[in-house]
Amino acid sequence: MLTRLSAVVVLMTAVFTGTAAAVPPPPPNPSDAEISASRAEADAKAARVGELTGRLTQAEARLQELQDEVSHKRELANKARVDLETAIAEADAARREASAARVQADAASAAVEQSRRALDEFVAASYSQGSTVGSFSAYIGAKSPEDLLARAQMLEAVSASGLNRLDQVTRDQGTAANLDSAARAALKTAESKQAAADEAKKAADQAQRAAVEAHASQAAAIAELQAGRDAVERELLAARGEAGGLEAQRRQYDQWAEAKRREDEENARRAAAAASAPAPVQAPAPRPAAAAPAGNRVQTVINRALSQRGVIYAWGGGNYNGPTYGVRDGGVADSFGDYRKIGFDCSGLMMYAFAGVGVYLPHYSGYQYNSGRKVPLSQMAPGDMIFWGPGGGTHVALYLGGGMMVEAPHSGAVVRISPVRYGGIMPYVTRML
């Protein structure tokens, strides 16, 4: 009886020992409250992104209005510049005309002076000859009727000449006055136009500067809004990753609980069978068959990751179904245009690789680091995830064996196979299978 009991104990010990290796220690099991809180936080971040996107759309519309206003003000400034150039040219022409008119006026004044001198000489000559025009004494000395007639004709001619000179003096004075007045008026008008054009140019320049400043201020406001939205988008990505990580942990825990339940049932069944069966010659060896499916699953993960070699890196890109558009980061990734590319980042590639075997990782390397079982770096095996940076939050890659790994490295690169880099590497790898 003692021999049979000992055999049963040995058998049960072997059974429990053999099956215990099939189910690892329990993974983290987040509470419903934690999962709900993480979902609520992600929803709040999504709402905030929507709000900021709406404000950004309005701000961009206002920016376009200001851009149109700047363009209009610039054209008005151009018009004022052209008008000022025209006014300056007209003022210069008026100055030239005024100068020419002054020359003509001076010439007319000289003519007036010459006519006045001629008239004065004529009058003086008339007095000196004692034959003032129209005086009776001019006719007294006539010696014959013919002489009298000749004297009358001469006096008439002299009188007409004097009157002509007097008329010319009057005309020359009027011409000089008219030319001088016209020149002064033209110059005054031109200078007035130039002054008005100069004021219009100053006003147009000031309006243009104000429009440019308003545009720059709006652009700065948009940049601030954009930065705020991008920051919230990153927070949203992290919140979704956290929520996804907690949900993935719950799924993994449920899978573990189901496996544990089956293991317990199997252990109980075997224990009952062993208690009622004849004493065995020796304890049955552990069943190694379970390792084959795990190896197949590891190879599936590796194959899925390798199938994406050559796909462009896109920060924030990748999900369980394949590559996706990247997202803005407000920095390096934006400078490479990652948000316009369809590809993977490092954690997105891991999501896609492990989804092929039903393991759904969050889109953040720091959460992926805590999603599975920690294994010392010296014991890493193909299919393990390798991490860099504090808490694994800097980078993640998939170990292939032979010192090689597959990774989505950085902006501007593609998914590739690389030697394992040990600078900054975490001391543990994460094993999911």
Secondary structure, 3 states (H helix, E strand, C coil): CHHHHHHHHHHHHHHHHHHHCCCCCCCCCCCHHHHHHHHHHHHHHHHHHHHHHHHHHHHHHHHHHHHHHHHHHHHHHHHHHHHHHHHHHHHHHHHHHHHHHHHHHHHHHHHHHHHHHHHHHHHHHHHHCCCCCCCCHHHHCCCCHHHHHHHHHHHHHHHHHHHHHHHHHHHHHHHHHHHHHHHHHHHHHHHHHHHHHHHHHHHHHHHHHHHHHHHHHHHHHHHHHHHHHHHHHHHHHHHHHHHHHHHHHHHHHHHHHHHHHHHHHHHHHHHHHHHHCCCCCCCCCCCHHHHHHHHHHHHHHHHHHHCCCCCEECCCCCECCECEECCCCCCHHHHCCHHHCEEECHHHHHHHHHHCCCCCCCCCHHHHHCCCEEEEHHHCCCCCEEEECHHHCCEEEEEEECCEEEECCCCCCECEEEECCCCCECCEEEECC
